[in-house]
Amino acid sequence: MTYTWAGKSKFIINHTGVEEQFSGKGFGKKLVMKSVEFARNNDLKILPLCPFAKKSI
């Protein structure tokens, strides 16, 4: 997963991807959900520009 900070209280998820050998095992979803957990624990906002992240959040 790649992200970019957009100020001190928001980050943008640009891309979420996993190696082909790990496709379909839920790793992409785990990455996105860990970012959600991080945001909640640190009072941050997420702007999901990545289509996968957008549908997962």
C-alpha distance matrix in Angstrom:
0.0 3.8 6.7 10.4 13.3 16.0 18.8 19.3 18.6 15.7 12.2 10.6 7.3 7.5 5.4 4.2 6.1 8.3 11.4 14.4 16.2 14.0 13.9 15.7 15.5 13.4 10.4 8.0 10.3 10.5 6.9 7.8 11.2 10.7 9.4 12.5 14.6 13.7 14.7 17.8 18.9 18.7 20.1 17.2 16.4 13.2 13.4 11.2 11.7 9.3 12.1 10.4 9.3 12.8 14.6 13.0 13.9
3.8 0.0 3.8 7.1 10.4 13.1 16.1 17.0 16.9 13.9 10.2 8.5 6.1 5.5 5.2 6.5 8.8 11.4 14.1 17.1 19.3 17.4 17.2 19.2 19.2 17.1 14.2 11.6 13.6 13.9 10.2 10.3 13.7 13.0 10.7 13.8 16.1 14.5 14.8 18.3 19.4 18.5 19.7 16.4 15.5 12.5 12.2 10.7 10.6 9.3 12.7 12.1 10.8 13.6 16.2 15.2 15.5
6.7 3.8 0.0 3.8 6.8 9.5 12.4 13.4 13.3 10.3 6.5 5.3 4.4 5.2 7.1 9.0 12.0 14.8 17.7 20.6 22.8 20.6 20.3 21.9 21.8 19.2 16.5 13.8 15.0 15.2 11.5 10.7 13.7 12.9 9.8 12.4 14.9 12.9 12.5 16.2 17.3 15.9 16.8 13.3 12.4 9.6 9.5 9.1 9.5 9.5 13.2 13.2 11.0 13.1 16.2 15.4 14.8
10.4 7.1 3.8 0.0 3.8 6.3 9.3 11.0 11.5 8.8 5.5 5.2 6.7 7.2 10.1 12.6 15.6 18.4 21.2 24.1 26.4 24.3 24.0 25.6 25.5 22.9 20.3 17.5 18.6 18.7 15.1 14.0 16.7 15.7 12.3 14.5 16.9 14.4 13.3 17.1 18.2 16.0 16.5 12.9 12.1 10.1 9.7 10.6 10.6 11.7 15.5 16.2 13.8 15.3 18.7 18.2 17.1
13.3 10.4 6.8 3.8 0.0 3.8 5.8 7.2 8.2 6.2 4.3 6.2 9.0 10.4 13.5 15.6 18.8 21.5 24.4 27.4 29.4 27.2 27.0 28.3 27.9 25.0 22.5 19.9 20.4 20.2 16.8 15.5 17.5 16.2 12.6 14.3 16.3 13.4 11.9 15.5 16.3 13.6 13.9 10.5 10.2 9.4 9.9 11.9 12.7 14.4 18.0 18.6 15.8 16.8 20.4 19.7 17.9
16.0 13.1 9.5 6.3 3.8 0.0 3.8 6.7 7.3 5.2 5.1 6.7 10.3 11.6 15.2 17.6 21.0 24.1 27.1 29.9 32.1 29.8 29.2 30.3 30.2 27.2 25.0 22.1 22.3 22.5 19.3 17.4 19.2 18.5 14.8 15.7 17.9 15.4 13.1 16.3 17.6 14.7 14.0 10.5 9.5 9.3 8.9 11.8 12.4 15.0 18.3 19.5 16.7 16.9 20.6 20.4 18.3
18.8 16.1 12.4 9.3 5.8 3.8 0.0 3.8 5.7 5.9 7.5 10.1 13.6 15.3 18.7 20.9 24.2 27.1 30.1 33.0 35.1 32.7 32.3 33.3 32.9 29.8 27.6 24.9 24.9 24.7 21.6 19.8 21.2 20.1 16.4 17.1 18.8 16.0 13.5 16.3 17.2 13.8 13.1 10.2 10.3 11.3 11.8 15.0 16.0 18.6 21.8 22.9 19.8 20.0 23.6 23.2 20.7
19.3 17.0 13.4 11.0 7.2 6.7 3.8 0.0 3.8 6.1 8.2 11.7 14.8 17.1 20.1 21.7 25.0 27.5 30.6 33.7 35.4 32.7 32.7 33.5 32.7 29.5 27.2 25.0 24.6 23.9 21.0 19.5 20.3 18.7 15.4 16.0 16.9 13.9 11.7 14.2 14.4 10.7 10.4 8.3 9.7 11.5 13.2 16.3 18.0 20.2 23.4 23.9 20.5 21.0 24.4 23.5 20.8
18.6 16.9 13.3 11.5 8.2 7.3 5.7 3.8 0.0 3.8 7.1 10.6 13.5 16.4 19.3 20.6 24.1 26.6 30.0 32.8 34.5 31.6 31.3 31.8 31.0 27.6 25.6 23.3 22.5 22.0 19.4 17.4 17.8 16.7 13.4 13.2 14.4 11.8 8.9 11.1 12.0 8.6 7.4 4.9 6.2 8.8 10.9 14.2 16.4 18.7 21.5 22.0 18.4 18.6 21.8 20.8 17.8
15.7 13.9 10.3 8.8 6.2 5.2 5.9 6.1 3.8 0.0 3.8 6.9 10.0 12.8 15.8 17.3 20.9 23.7 27.1 29.8 31.7 28.9 28.3 28.8 28.3 25.0 23.1 20.5 19.8 19.8 17.1 14.8 15.8 15.2 11.5 11.5 13.6 11.4 8.4 11.2 12.9 10.2 9.1 5.4 4.5 5.6 7.2 10.5 12.6 15.0 17.8 18.4 15.0 15.1 18.5 17.8 15.0
12.2 10.2 6.5 5.5 4.3 5.1 7.5 8.2 7.1 3.8 0.0 3.8 6.6 9.3 12.2 13.8 17.4 20.2 23.5 26.3 28.2 25.6 25.1 25.9 25.6 22.4 20.3 17.5 17.4 17.4 14.4 12.4 14.1 13.5 9.7 10.7 13.1 10.9 8.7 12.2 13.9 11.7 11.4 7.7 6.6 5.2 6.2 8.5 10.3 12.1 15.3 15.8 12.5 13.3 16.8 16.0 13.9
10.6 8.5 5.3 5.2 6.2 6.7 10.1 11.7 10.6 6.9 3.8 0.0 3.8 6.0 9.2 11.4 15.0 18.2 21.5 24.0 26.3 23.9 22.9 23.8 24.0 21.0 19.1 15.9 16.1 16.9 13.8 11.5 14.0 14.1 10.5 11.6 14.7 13.1 11.2 14.5 16.6 15.0 14.6 10.8 8.7 5.8 4.6 5.7 6.7 8.6 12.0 12.9 10.1 10.7 14.4 14.2 12.7
7.3 6.1 4.4 6.7 9.0 10.3 13.6 14.8 13.5 10.0 6.6 3.8 0.0 3.8 5.9 7.6 11.3 14.5 17.9 20.3 22.6 20.1 19.2 20.1 20.3 17.4 15.5 12.2 12.7 13.8 10.7 8.6 11.7 12.1 8.9 10.5 13.8 12.8 11.7 15.0 17.0 16.1 16.2 12.7 10.7 7.2 6.3 4.9 5.8 6.0 9.5 9.7 7.1 8.8 12.1 11.6 11.0
7.5 5.5 5.2 7.2 10.4 11.6 15.3 17.1 16.4 12.8 9.3 6.0 3.8 0.0 3.8 7.1 10.3 13.8 16.8 19.0 21.7 19.9 18.7 20.1 20.9 18.5 16.5 13.0 14.4 15.8 12.7 11.2 14.7 15.2 12.3 14.2 17.4 16.4 15.4 18.8 20.7 19.7 19.8 16.2 14.1 10.6 8.8 6.9 5.5 5.0 8.8 9.8 8.6 10.1 13.3 13.5 13.6
5.4 5.2 7.1 10.1 13.5 15.2 18.7 20.1 19.3 15.8 12.2 9.2 5.9 3.8 0.0 3.8 6.5 10.2 13.1 15.2 18.0 16.2 15.0 16.7 17.6 15.5 13.5 10.1 12.1 13.8 10.8 10.0 13.8 14.5 12.4 14.6 17.6 17.0 16.8 19.9 21.8 21.3 21.8 18.4 16.5 12.9 11.5 8.8 7.6 5.0 8.0 7.9 7.8 10.2 12.5 12.5 13.6
4.2 6.5 9.0 12.6 15.6 17.6 20.9 21.7 20.6 17.3 13.8 11.4 7.6 7.1 3.8 0.0 3.8 7.2 10.6 12.7 15.1 12.9 11.7 13.2 13.9 11.8 9.7 6.4 8.8 10.4 7.8 7.7 11.4 12.2 11.1 13.4 16.0 16.0 16.4 19.2 20.9 21.0 21.9 18.9 17.3 13.7 13.2 10.0 10.0 6.7 8.6 6.7 6.8 10.2 11.5 10.6 12.4
6.1 8.8 12.0 15.6 18.8 21.0 24.2 25.0 24.1 20.9 17.4 15.0 11.3 10.3 6.5 3.8 0.0 3.8 6.9 9.0 11.5 9.7 8.7 11.0 11.9 10.8 8.7 6.2 9.6 11.1 9.1 10.2 13.6 14.2 13.9 16.3 18.6 18.7 19.6 22.2 23.7 24.1 25.2 22.4 21.0 17.4 16.9 13.7 13.3 9.8 10.9 8.6 9.9 13.2 13.8 12.8 15.2
8.3 11.4 14.8 18.4 21.5 24.1 27.1 27.5 26.6 23.7 20.2 18.2 14.5 13.8 10.2 7.2 3.8 0.0 3.8 6.3 8.1 6.2 6.3 9.3 9.6 9.5 7.1 6.3 10.1 10.9 9.6 11.7 14.5 14.8 15.4 17.9 19.6 19.8 21.4 23.8 24.9 25.6 27.1 24.6 23.6 20.3 20.2 17.0 17.0 13.5 14.2 11.5 12.8 16.3 16.3 14.8 17.4
11.4 14.1 17.7 21.2 24.4 27.1 30.1 30.6 30.0 27.1 23.5 21.5 17.9 16.8 13.1 10.6 6.9 3.8 0.0 3.8 5.5 5.5 6.6 10.2 10.8 11.9 9.7 9.9 13.6 14.1 13.1 15.5 18.1 18.2 18.9 21.6 23.0 23.2 24.9 27.4 28.2 28.9 30.6 28.2 27.3 23.9 23.7 20.6 20.2 16.6 17.3 14.8 16.4 19.8 19.7 18.4 21.1
14.4 17.1 20.6 24.1 27.4 29.9 33.0 33.7 32.8 29.8 26.3 24.0 20.3 19.0 15.2 12.7 9.0 6.3 3.8 0.0 3.8 5.4 5.0 8.7 10.2 12.1 11.1 11.4 14.7 15.8 15.5 17.5 20.0 20.7 21.5 23.8 25.4 26.0 27.6 29.8 30.9 31.8 33.3 30.8 29.6 26.2 25.7 22.3 21.7 18.0 17.9 15.4 17.7 20.7 20.1 19.1 22.3
16.2 19.3 22.8 26.4 29.4 32.1 35.1 35.4 34.5 31.7 28.2 26.3 22.6 21.7 18.0 15.1 11.5 8.1 5.5 3.8 0.0 3.8 5.7 8.8 9.2 11.9 11.0 12.5 15.5 15.9 16.1 18.7 20.6 21.0 22.5 24.8 25.9 26.6 28.6 30.6 31.4 32.6 34.3 32.2 31.3 28.1 28.1 24.7 24.6 20.9 20.8 17.9 19.9 23.1 22.2 20.7 23.9
14.0 17.4 20.6 24.3 27.2 29.8 32.7 32.7 31.6 28.9 25.6 23.9 20.1 19.9 16.2 12.9 9.7 6.2 5.5 5.4 3.8 0.0 3.8 6.5 5.9 8.3 7.2 9.1 11.9 12.2 12.7 15.3 17.0 17.4 19.1 21.3 22.2 23.2 25.2 27.0 27.9 29.2 31.0 29.0 28.2 25.1 25.4 22.1 22.5 18.8 18.8 15.5 17.1 20.4 19.4 17.5 20.6
13.9 17.2 20.3 24.0 27.0 29.2 32.3 32.7 31.3 28.3 25.1 22.9 19.2 18.7 15.0 11.7 8.7 6.3 6.6 5.0 5.7 3.8 0.0 3.8 5.6 7.5 7.6 8.3 10.8 12.3 12.9 14.7 16.6 17.8 19.2 20.9 22.4 23.6 25.1 26.9 28.2 29.6 30.9 28.7 27.4 24.1 24.0 20.4 20.6 16.8 16.1 13.0 15.2 18.1 16.8 15.4 18.8
15.7 19.2 21.9 25.6 28.3 30.3 33.3 33.5 31.8 28.8 25.9 23.8 20.1 20.1 16.7 13.2 11.0 9.3 10.2 8.7 8.8 6.5 3.8 0.0 3.8 5.7 7.8 8.6 9.8 11.7 13.3 14.5 15.8 17.6 19.3 20.4 21.8 23.6 25.0 26.3 27.8 29.6 30.6 28.7 27.3 24.1 24.2 20.6 21.1 17.5 16.2 12.9 15.0 17.6 15.5 14.0 17.6
15.5 19.2 21.8 25.5 27.9 30.2 32.9 32.7 31.0 28.3 25.6 24.0 20.3 20.9 17.6 13.9 11.9 9.6 10.8 10.2 9.2 5.9 5.6 3.8 0.0 3.8 5.7 8.1 9.0 9.6 11.8 13.7 14.3 15.6 17.9 19.1 19.9 21.7 23.6 24.7 25.8 27.8 29.2 27.7 26.8 23.9 24.5 21.2 22.3 18.8 18.0 14.4 15.7 18.6 16.8 14.5 17.6
13.4 17.1 19.2 22.9 25.0 27.2 29.8 29.5 27.6 25.0 22.4 21.0 17.4 18.5 15.5 11.8 10.8 9.5 11.9 12.1 11.9 8.3 7.5 5.7 3.8 0.0 3.8 5.6 5.3 6.3 8.8 10.2 10.6 12.4 14.5 15.4 16.4 18.4 20.1 21.1 22.4 24.4 25.6 24.1 23.2 20.3 21.1 18.0 19.5 16.3 15.6 11.8 12.5 15.4 13.7 11.0 13.9
10.4 14.2 16.5 20.3 22.5 25.0 27.6 27.2 25.6 23.1 20.3 19.1 15.5 16.5 13.5 9.7 8.7 7.1 9.7 11.1 11.0 7.2 7.6 7.8 5.7 3.8 0.0 3.8 5.4 5.0 6.2 8.7 9.8 10.5 12.6 14.3 15.2 16.5 18.5 20.0 21.0 22.6 24.2 22.5 21.9 19.0 20.0 17.1 18.5 15.3 15.5 11.9 12.1 15.5 14.7 11.9 14.3
8.0 11.6 13.8 17.5 19.9 22.1 24.9 25.0 23.3 20.5 17.5 15.9 12.2 13.0 10.1 6.4 6.2 6.3 9.9 11.4 12.5 9.1 8.3 8.6 8.1 5.6 3.8 0.0 3.8 5.4 5.2 6.4 8.7 10.0 11.0 12.7 14.4 15.6 16.9 18.7 20.2 21.5 22.6 20.5 19.4 16.2 16.7 13.5 14.7 11.5 11.8 8.2 8.5 12.0 11.6 9.2 11.7
10.3 13.6 15.0 18.6 20.4 22.3 24.9 24.6 22.5 19.8 17.4 16.1 12.7 14.4 12.1 8.8 9.6 10.1 13.6 14.7 15.5 11.9 10.8 9.8 9.0 5.3 5.4 3.8 0.0 3.8 5.4 5.2 6.1 8.5 9.9 10.5 12.2 14.2 15.3 16.5 18.3 20.0 20.8 19.0 17.9 15.0 15.9 13.0 14.9 12.2 12.0 8.4 7.8 10.8 9.8 6.6 9.0
10.5 13.9 15.2 18.7 20.2 22.5 24.7 23.9 22.0 19.8 17.4 16.9 13.8 15.8 13.8 10.4 11.1 10.9 14.1 15.8 15.9 12.2 12.3 11.7 9.6 6.3 5.0 5.4 3.8 0.0 3.8 5.5 5.1 6.1 8.6 9.8 10.3 12.2 14.1 15.2 16.3 18.2 19.7 18.3 18.0 15.6 17.2 14.8 17.2 14.7 15.2 11.7 10.5 13.7 13.2 9.7 11.0
6.9 10.2 11.5 15.1 16.8 19.3 21.6 21.0 19.4 17.1 14.4 13.8 10.7 12.7 10.8 7.8 9.1 9.6 13.1 15.5 16.1 12.7 12.9 13.3 11.8 8.8 6.2 5.2 5.4 3.8 0.0 3.8 5.6 5.3 6.4 8.9 10.0 10.7 12.5 14.5 15.5 16.7 18.3 16.4 16.0 13.4 14.9 12.7 14.8 12.5 13.9 10.8 9.1 12.7 13.3 10.2 11.1
7.8 10.3 10.7 14.0 15.5 17.4 19.8 19.5 17.4 14.8 12.4 11.5 8.6 11.2 10.0 7.7 10.2 11.7 15.5 17.5 18.7 15.3 14.7 14.5 13.7 10.2 8.7 6.4 5.2 5.5 3.8 0.0 3.8 5.5 5.1 6.4 8.8 9.9 10.6 12.5 14.4 15.4 16.3 14.2 13.2 10.4 11.8 9.5 12.1 10.3 11.4 8.7 6.1 9.3 10.2 7.2 7.5
11.2 13.7 13.7 16.7 17.5 19.2 21.2 20.3 17.8 15.8 14.1 14.0 11.7 14.7 13.8 11.4 13.6 14.5 18.1 20.0 20.6 17.0 16.6 15.8 14.3 10.6 9.8 8.7 6.1 5.1 5.6 3.8 0.0 3.8 5.3 4.9 6.2 8.6 9.7 10.5 12.3 14.2 15.1 13.8 13.3 11.4 13.5 11.9 15.0 13.6 14.4 11.6 8.9 11.3 11.6 7.9 7.4
10.7 13.0 12.9 15.7 16.2 18.5 20.1 18.7 16.7 15.2 13.5 14.1 12.1 15.2 14.5 12.2 14.2 14.8 18.2 20.7 21.0 17.4 17.8 17.6 15.6 12.4 10.5 10.0 8.5 6.1 5.3 5.5 3.8 0.0 3.8 5.3 4.9 6.1 8.5 9.8 10.4 12.2 14.0 13.0 13.4 11.9 14.6 13.5 16.6 15.3 16.8 14.2 11.4 14.1 15.0 11.5 10.8
9.4 10.7 9.8 12.3 12.6 14.8 16.4 15.4 13.4 11.5 9.7 10.5 8.9 12.3 12.4 11.1 13.9 15.4 18.9 21.5 22.5 19.1 19.2 19.3 17.9 14.5 12.6 11.0 9.9 8.6 6.4 5.1 5.3 3.8 0.0 3.8 5.4 5.0 6.1 8.6 9.8 10.5 11.9 10.0 10.2 8.4 11.2 10.6 13.7 13.0 15.1 13.2 9.9 12.3 14.0 11.2 9.8
12.5 13.8 12.4 14.5 14.3 15.7 17.1 16.0 13.2 11.5 10.7 11.6 10.5 14.2 14.6 13.4 16.3 17.9 21.6 23.8 24.8 21.3 20.9 20.4 19.1 15.4 14.3 12.7 10.5 9.8 8.9 6.4 4.9 5.3 3.8 0.0 3.8 5.4 5.0 6.2 8.6 9.9 10.3 9.0 8.7 7.6 10.7 10.4 14.1 13.9 15.3 13.6 10.0 11.5 12.9 10.1 7.7
14.6 16.1 14.9 16.9 16.3 17.9 18.8 16.9 14.4 13.6 13.1 14.7 13.8 17.4 17.6 16.0 18.6 19.6 23.0 25.4 25.9 22.2 22.4 21.8 19.9 16.4 15.2 14.4 12.2 10.3 10.0 8.8 6.2 4.9 5.4 3.8 0.0 3.8 5.4 5.2 6.1 8.6 9.9 9.9 10.9 10.8 14.2 14.2 17.8 17.5 18.9 16.8 13.5 15.2 16.2 13.0 10.9
13.7 14.5 12.9 14.4 13.4 15.4 16.0 13.9 11.8 11.4 10.9 13.1 12.8 16.4 17.0 16.0 18.7 19.8 23.2 26.0 26.6 23.2 23.6 23.6 21.7 18.4 16.5 15.6 14.2 12.2 10.7 9.9 8.6 6.1 5.0 5.4 3.8 0.0 3.8 5.5 5.2 6.2 8.4 8.0 9.9 10.1 13.6 14.2 17.5 17.5 19.7 18.0 14.5 16.4 18.1 15.2 13.1
14.7 14.8 12.5 13.3 11.9 13.1 13.5 11.7 8.9 8.4 8.7 11.2 11.7 15.4 16.8 16.4 19.6 21.4 24.9 27.6 28.6 25.2 25.1 25.0 23.6 20.1 18.5 16.9 15.3 14.1 12.5 10.6 9.7 8.5 6.1 5.0 5.4 3.8 0.0 3.8 5.5 5.2 5.8 4.5 6.2 7.1 10.8 12.2 15.7 16.4 18.5 17.5 13.7 14.8 17.0 14.7 11.9
17.8 18.3 16.2 17.1 15.5 16.3 16.3 14.2 11.1 11.2 12.2 14.5 15.0 18.8 19.9 19.2 22.2 23.8 27.4 29.8 30.6 27.0 26.9 26.3 24.7 21.1 20.0 18.7 16.5 15.2 14.5 12.5 10.5 9.8 8.6 6.2 5.2 5.5 3.8 0.0 3.8 5.5 5.2 6.3 8.0 9.6 13.3 14.7 18.3 19.1 20.7 19.4 15.7 16.5 18.0 15.6 12.4
18.9 19.4 17.3 18.2 16.3 17.6 17.2 14.4 12.0 12.9 13.9 16.6 17.0 20.7 21.8 20.9 23.7 24.9 28.2 30.9 31.4 27.9 28.2 27.8 25.8 22.4 21.0 20.2 18.3 16.3 15.5 14.4 12.3 10.4 9.8 8.6 6.1 5.2 5.5 3.8 0.0 3.8 5.8 7.9 10.7 12.5 16.2 17.6 21.1 21.7 23.6 22.1 18.5 19.7 21.3 18.5 15.7
18.7 18.5 15.9 16.0 13.6 14.7 13.8 10.7 8.6 10.2 11.7 15.0 16.1 19.7 21.3 21.0 24.1 25.6 28.9 31.8 32.6 29.2 29.6 29.6 27.8 24.4 22.6 21.5 20.0 18.2 16.7 15.4 14.2 12.2 10.5 9.9 8.6 6.2 5.2 5.5 3.8 0.0 3.8 5.5 9.1 11.4 15.0 17.0 20.3 21.3 23.6 22.6 18.9 20.0 22.2 19.8 16.9
20.1 19.7 16.8 16.5 13.9 14.0 13.1 10.4 7.4 9.1 11.4 14.6 16.2 19.8 21.8 21.9 25.2 27.1 30.6 33.3 34.3 31.0 30.9 30.6 29.2 25.6 24.2 22.6 20.8 19.7 18.3 16.3 15.1 14.0 11.9 10.3 9.9 8.4 5.8 5.2 5.8 3.8 0.0 3.8 7.0 10.2 13.6 16.1 19.4 21.0 23.1 22.5 18.7 19.0 21.3 19.4 16.1
17.2 16.4 13.3 12.9 10.5 10.5 10.2 8.3 4.9 5.4 7.7 10.8 12.7 16.2 18.4 18.9 22.4 24.6 28.2 30.8 32.2 29.0 28.7 28.7 27.7 24.1 22.5 20.5 19.0 18.3 16.4 14.2 13.8 13.0 10.0 9.0 9.9 8.0 4.5 6.3 7.9 5.5 3.8 0.0 3.8 6.8 10.1 12.8 15.9 17.6 19.9 19.7 15.9 16.3 19.0 17.4 14.2
16.4 15.5 12.4 12.1 10.2 9.5 10.3 9.7 6.2 4.5 6.6 8.7 10.7 14.1 16.5 17.3 21.0 23.6 27.3 29.6 31.3 28.2 27.4 27.3 26.8 23.2 21.9 19.4 17.9 18.0 16.0 13.2 13.3 13.4 10.2 8.7 10.9 9.9 6.2 8.0 10.7 9.1 7.0 3.8 0.0 3.8 6.8 9.7 12.8 14.9 17.0 17.2 13.5 13.2 16.1 15.1 11.8
13.2 12.5 9.6 10.1 9.4 9.3 11.3 11.5 8.8 5.6 5.2 5.8 7.2 10.6 12.9 13.7 17.4 20.3 23.9 26.2 28.1 25.1 24.1 24.1 23.9 20.3 19.0 16.2 15.0 15.6 13.4 10.4 11.4 11.9 8.4 7.6 10.8 10.1 7.1 9.6 12.5 11.4 10.2 6.8 3.8 0.0 3.8 6.0 9.3 11.1 13.3 13.5 9.9 9.9 13.0 12.2 9.4
13.4 12.2 9.5 9.7 9.9 8.9 11.8 13.2 10.9 7.2 6.2 4.6 6.3 8.8 11.5 13.2 16.9 20.2 23.7 25.7 28.1 25.4 24.0 24.2 24.5 21.1 20.0 16.7 15.9 17.2 14.9 11.8 13.5 14.6 11.2 10.7 14.2 13.6 10.8 13.3 16.2 15.0 13.6 10.1 6.8 3.8 0.0 3.8 6.2 8.9 11.1 12.3 9.2 8.4 12.0 12.3 10.1
11.2 10.7 9.1 10.6 11.9 11.8 15.0 16.3 14.2 10.5 8.5 5.7 4.9 6.9 8.8 10.0 13.7 17.0 20.6 22.3 24.7 22.1 20.4 20.6 21.2 18.0 17.1 13.5 13.0 14.8 12.7 9.5 11.9 13.5 10.6 10.4 14.2 14.2 12.2 14.7 17.6 17.0 16.1 12.8 9.7 6.0 3.8 0.0 3.8 5.5 7.4 8.5 5.7 5.1 8.8 9.4 8.1
11.7 10.6 9.5 10.6 12.7 12.4 16.0 18.0 16.4 12.6 10.3 6.7 5.8 5.5 7.6 10.0 13.3 17.0 20.2 21.7 24.6 22.5 20.6 21.1 22.3 19.5 18.5 14.7 14.9 17.2 14.8 12.1 15.0 16.6 13.7 14.1 17.8 17.5 15.7 18.3 21.1 20.3 19.4 15.9 12.8 9.3 6.2 3.8 0.0 3.8 6.2 8.6 7.3 6.6 10.1 11.6 11.2
9.3 9.3 9.5 11.7 14.4 15.0 18.6 20.2 18.7 15.0 12.1 8.6 6.0 5.0 5.0 6.7 9.8 13.5 16.6 18.0 20.9 18.8 16.8 17.5 18.8 16.3 15.3 11.5 12.2 14.7 12.5 10.3 13.6 15.3 13.0 13.9 17.5 17.5 16.4 19.1 21.7 21.3 21.0 17.6 14.9 11.1 8.9 5.5 3.8 0.0 3.8 5.5 5.3 6.1 8.8 9.9 10.7
12.1 12.7 13.2 15.5 18.0 18.3 21.8 23.4 21.5 17.8 15.3 12.0 9.5 8.8 8.0 8.6 10.9 14.2 17.3 17.9 20.8 18.8 16.1 16.2 18.0 15.6 15.5 11.8 12.0 15.2 13.9 11.4 14.4 16.8 15.1 15.3 18.9 19.7 18.5 20.7 23.6 23.6 23.1 19.9 17.0 13.3 11.1 7.4 6.2 3.8 0.0 3.8 5.5 5.0 6.3 8.6 10.2
10.4 12.1 13.2 16.2 18.6 19.5 22.9 23.9 22.0 18.4 15.8 12.9 9.7 9.8 7.9 6.7 8.6 11.5 14.8 15.4 17.9 15.5 13.0 12.9 14.4 11.8 11.9 8.2 8.4 11.7 10.8 8.7 11.6 14.2 13.2 13.6 16.8 18.0 17.5 19.4 22.1 22.6 22.5 19.7 17.2 13.5 12.3 8.5 8.6 5.5 3.8 0.0 3.8 5.4 5.4 6.2 8.8
9.3 10.8 11.0 13.8 15.8 16.7 19.8 20.5 18.4 15.0 12.5 10.1 7.1 8.6 7.8 6.8 9.9 12.8 16.4 17.7 19.9 17.1 15.2 15.0 15.7 12.5 12.1 8.5 7.8 10.5 9.1 6.1 8.9 11.4 9.9 10.0 13.5 14.5 13.7 15.7 18.5 18.9 18.7 15.9 13.5 9.9 9.2 5.7 7.3 5.3 5.5 3.8 0.0 3.8 5.5 4.9 6.0
12.8 13.6 13.1 15.3 16.8 16.9 20.0 21.0 18.6 15.1 13.3 10.7 8.8 10.1 10.2 10.2 13.2 16.3 19.8 20.7 23.1 20.4 18.1 17.6 18.6 15.4 15.5 12.0 10.8 13.7 12.7 9.3 11.3 14.1 12.3 11.5 15.2 16.4 14.8 16.5 19.7 20.0 19.0 16.3 13.2 9.9 8.4 5.1 6.6 6.1 5.0 5.4 3.8 0.0 3.8 5.5 5.6
14.6 16.2 16.2 18.7 20.4 20.6 23.6 24.4 21.8 18.5 16.8 14.4 12.1 13.3 12.5 11.5 13.8 16.3 19.7 20.1 22.2 19.4 16.8 15.5 16.8 13.7 14.7 11.6 9.8 13.2 13.3 10.2 11.6 15.0 14.0 12.9 16.2 18.1 17.0 18.0 21.3 22.2 21.3 19.0 16.1 13.0 12.0 8.8 10.1 8.8 6.3 5.4 5.5 3.8 0.0 3.8 5.7
13.0 15.2 15.4 18.2 19.7 20.4 23.2 23.5 20.8 17.8 16.0 14.2 11.6 13.5 12.5 10.6 12.8 14.8 18.4 19.1 20.7 17.5 15.4 14.0 14.5 11.0 11.9 9.2 6.6 9.7 10.2 7.2 7.9 11.5 11.2 10.1 13.0 15.2 14.7 15.6 18.5 19.8 19.4 17.4 15.1 12.2 12.3 9.4 11.6 9.9 8.6 6.2 4.9 5.5 3.8 0.0 3.8
13.9 15.5 14.8 17.1 17.9 18.3 20.7 20.8 17.8 15.0 13.9 12.7 11.0 13.6 13.6 12.4 15.2 17.4 21.1 22.3 23.9 20.6 18.8 17.6 17.6 13.9 14.3 11.7 9.0 11.0 11.1 7.5 7.4 10.8 9.8 7.7 10.9 13.1 11.9 12.4 15.7 16.9 16.1 14.2 11.8 9.4 10.1 8.1 11.2 10.7 10.2 8.8 6.0 5.6 5.7 3.8 0.0
